[in-house]
Amino acid sequence: MEQAPIGKGGFDYFLGYKEDHPKYDPDNFMNARLEISGTSQGVKALARRVQKKLEQVKQSDGWNIPAYIAVTDFSKPLTYIKRK
């Protein structure tokens, strides 16, 4: 995992394989995007936040790697994870 450049791509972190994993490629170690967020306003707010984050990561869709959206509702607690 590596922090994404702030303000670039609409996501927070790059995800990749560990160096000892068979799929690890030192020339292309960024295998997915991760956007994380949270709310404490209930399930309806959680669903809205997920949709907002899906729109946000569209700016980096041209990178052709999957995006994962993880939003936690801290009032439950409940986390929703969506793969795009």
N, C-alpha and C positions, 0 to 999 in steps of 0.2 A: 504494500500500500504506500502511496506517495501522495502528498497534498497537491492538488491541481493549482495552477496559477490563478490567483484571485482575479475575478472579473473576466476570465476567459473560459468559455464553454458552458457555463451555467451548471457546473457540478463541483463537488468538494474534493473528491479523491479519485485517483487512479487505482484500480485493483489489478493484481497480477499474481503469478505463481511464485512460490519460493524458489530459490536457486537450486534446491535439491529435487524439485518436482520434474517429472519427465517432460512436461509441456513448457518448462521455462525456456525462454529465448532471450539471451542477453541483448540482442539487437532490437527486440520488440517486446519489452516486458510490460507494456501497458495493455491489458487485456479487457478491461471494462471501466466504466465510469460509475461513480457512486455519489448520489446526492442525498444528504441526510437533513432531516428537519424534525421539528416537534411542535406540539400544541398541548394545551390543557383545557380545551373547550369542548370535548366530547367527540363522538363518532362522526357526526355530520361535518364538523370542522376538519376532522382527520381526512375524510373523503375529499373535501374541497382542497385541502393542502396537497394531497397526492396529485390531483389534477393540475394544480398550479405548478408543481415541481416537474410534472411530465412536460408541460409547455416550456418550462425554463430550460430543460436539457436539450430541447430541439435545436438550439443554436450550435450544438456540437454533434448532431446526428451524422454529419458528413465524415466523421472519423471512422465510421463503420465498425464500431465496437459497441457491445451492449451497454445499456445504462440501467442501473438499479436505483430505485427510489425507496428510501426507508424513512417513514414518518412515524413518530411515536406520539401517542396520546397519553400524556403523563397523568391525566385524571383517572385512568383505569388501573394500571398501565396496559397499553395495547400498542403493538407495533405492526404496521402494514408495510409489506415489502412488495414492490412491483418491478418486474423486469420489462424493459422496453427494448 
